[in-house]
Amino acid sequence: MAESNGAVAAPHGQGQEEMLELSTLNGRTLKITVESDSTVRQVKQCISAELNGMYPGLLRIIGAEGEVDASLPVLHLRGQALTLLFRGTRCVPFHDGKVPHNSLVLVDGIPAMFDVFTGGWGSSSKIRFQFNQGEQHPKFAGSFQTKDWMTDPRTGIVRTRGGDELEVLHVLPENSEVNTWQVIGGSALVRTAMSLESGELGRLSQHDVVSVEEGGFLDDVDGTPRLRISSPMNGWVTPYLSSMNLVLMKPLPEAMESYMEPWHPLRRMVQFLAEKAEA
């Protein structure tokens, strides 16, 4: 996945320009220049062109108040710290018989959640796409559902008896290990338990890659962060040394987006480490 530190100009009408800087979770910055009357959707299209044609629907722009609606004018972003996130990197044609319910899909390029549901006793099953991922469909607004449909698994085209035709792609889950971290500073002592008084198992060296299972903060003066790892040893480590103001471990860049989701149990830990790394 390519990012650039150079400016990218978005084709549009004549007028004043806006320069946007978007940071990714792996520390890079993408600069985009667009006309001031552009929308966030057009910003995504420009970013897509820079990222080798990645589907614009896979991109998320996070501002001061959360994910930015694609229909908003670009002037809404002025003065905000912007973060660029990715919903995924690979898509395949949609097949309703093989795609799990509650999966992320792109419908005519718009991100949506797919499921099949029954409205009540005796009701027919309906296919449903809910456009609740920061952008509404230009025709169906927030939701589309039908009980009469046919899917072409070769193309992902969904056709209805009423004449609607939707181009649907299944966004594949990332294959990278979302619990993979790396030792980035010095070495990290591995203990048998969360307590700092527990027995020592050994040390991790700089650049070692580990699997993290859970974490938390100790109730001590420093609020010491602790992580339980399962590989290459099974024990507990401290990813940040307050006495040296040194971050010892962080997730791999490929896993960062998952940790920033509101539901992730280690989100607070990852945010804490990111703040310490920038201090």
C-alpha positions, -999 to +999 in steps of 0.1 A: +000+000+000+016+032-011+015+065+006+033+097-004+048+127+013+043+147-019+012+167-028-014+152-051-038+174-071-074+163-076-089+172-110-119+195-106-133+228-116-115+261-114-113+280-081-095+283-049-077+252-036-075+235-002-045+215+010-053+186+032-028+166+052-039+131+063-018+110+087-018+072+086-014+050+117+021+039+105+033+075+108+032+087+072+015+118+058-004+121+025-009+156+012-039+162-011-048+194-030-084+198-041-107+226-052-124+243-023-159+234-037-150+196-036-167+171-013-150+146+009-161+119-016-139+136-042-111+137-017-114+099-014-113+096-051-081+115-053-065+094-025-077+063-044-058+074-075-026+079-054-030+045-038-029+025-070-066+025-076-078+013-041-116+015-040-126+049-024-152+030-004-124+013+015-110+046+028-120+063+061-112+099+069-113+105+107-116+141+119-122+158+153-157+143+157-151+109+143-155+095+107-163+123+082-194+119+061-184+116+024-211+141+013-197+170+034-179+198+017-141+198+020-142+231+038-157+212+067-122+196+072-103+229+074-082+232+105-088+196+116-062+169+123-071+142+098-063+105+100-066+081+070-078+045+079-084+015+057-114-008+059-095-034+040-073-038+009-089-066-012-123-071-027-140-100-046-173-103-064-202-108-040-219-142-036-248-141-011-245-179-005-209-177+006-205-143+023-211-144+061-239-123+074-228-089+089-199-087+065-186-055+050-194-050+013-192-022-013-225-015-030-219+006-061-187+017-044-204+027-011-195+007+021-224-012+037-231-041+060-247-072+044-272-096+060-303-117+052-332-114+076-368-125+081-393-098+091-416-121+111-436-154+111-444-165+076-424-137+060-399-143+032-362-139+037-348-106+025-314-095+015-303-063+031-275-038+027-273-011+054-253+020+045-242+028+081-204+032+074-202+070+070-217+073+036-253+069+023-262+054-011-272+081-036-304+062-045-312+040-015-300+063+012-295+044+044-308+009+036-317-014+007-337-046+011-356-070-012-371-104-010-367-110-048-331-110-059-306-129-080-268-127-077-243-133-104-213-147-084-189-140-113-195-103-112-212-097-079-241-080-097-273-082-076-305-079-097-341-075-083-375-082-098-381-044-096-353-037-121-326-026-096-291-036-104-264-033-078-227-039-082-216-056-050-181-065-038-171-084-007-144-067+014-121-095+025-109-095+061-072-087+065-049-117+066-023-101+088-021-112+124-039-084+142-023-093+175+013-091+163+036-066+180+073-058+178+100-049+203+113-015+192+134-002+221+161-021+240+148-054+254+117-064+273+117-086+304+091-114+304+076-125+337+053-154+346+023-132+357+010-096+355+026-087+388+060-071+386+070-094+415+064-126+396+092-148+383+113-140+353+111-161+322+136-144+299+141-113+277+128-103+243+154-086+221+149-055+199+131-064+166+116-096+181+080-102+170+055-113+196+018-123+198-002-102+223-033-118+238-045-092+264-033-063+285-041-038+313-026-013+337-013-020+372-027-002+402+007+013+411+022+048+412+031+047+375+000+029+363+024+004+346+010-010+313+013-048+310+007-072+281+003-109+281+021-126+252+018-161+239+048-162+215+078-166+215+072-170+253+041-173+273+042-145+300+038-108+307+058-078+295+059-041+301+057-021+268+066+012+283+092+022+310+081+053+328+115+056+345+132+061+311+102+074+292+108+047+267+083+028+246+095-008+242+068-024+221+041-014+196+017-032+172+029-038+136+015-011+112-008-036+095-026-042+128-029-006+140-063+002+124-080-027+142-067-015+176-082+019+170-118+006+167-139+016+197-147-020+206-111-032+208-101-041+243-065-029+238-075+005+222-067+024+254-033+007+257-024+015+221-034+051+224-014+054+256+017+040+239+012+063+208+010+093+230+042+084+249+060+078+216+051+113+204+059+130+237 
